[in-house]
Amino acid sequence: MKEQIDLDDCVLLINQLKIEDPLKLYHSMHEISFDIKLSSILKVFTRIYDMGWLEVYYKAHEKEILEIFNCEGRR
């Protein structure tokens, strides 16, 4: 239940701030020392736009996404 509320809040925030790029959001969050996983951000964006969007976005940014996932896996 708590995760659902958090996801809903994140969806609202991303929509209100008109954030369109999950990688840009990821890097911005880490610049201010907010440790969030890219998979969590992608989950929210997928909820906003759908799985078709994620497939297109992933293909366009595959190298950077995989690099981040590899780094997160080492933590």
ZIUR-V600382 format. One record per pair of residues at least 12 apart in sequence whose C-alpha atoms are under 7 Angstrom apart, sorted by the first residue. I is the first residue (numbers start at 0). J is the second residue. Records with the same first field share a line. If there is no record, write none. Layout:
I = J / J
//
This chain:
6 = 43
9 = 43
10 = 43 / 47
21 = 40 / 41
25 = 37
//
